C-alpha cells in the first residue's frame, strides 16, 4: 500500500518538475478554441474568456 503512495508521489513530482521547465513554443499556425454554448446571439462568459485568452496568445506571438 505504501509503495503505491511512494510511486504516485514520485510520478507526480517528476511530472511537476518537467511541466515547470517545459518551454511553450509561440510559433503556432492556428489555435483551437473549444466552444461553450451561446445565450441567444451572445457568447457565454466562459467562451468569452477562452476567446480573450486566444487573442492574448495571438498578440504575444505576433510580438515575437
Secondary structure, DSSP 8 states (H G I E B T S, - for coil): -HHHHHHHHHHHHHHHHHHHH-------S--------EETTEE-HHHHHHHHHHHHHHHHHHH-
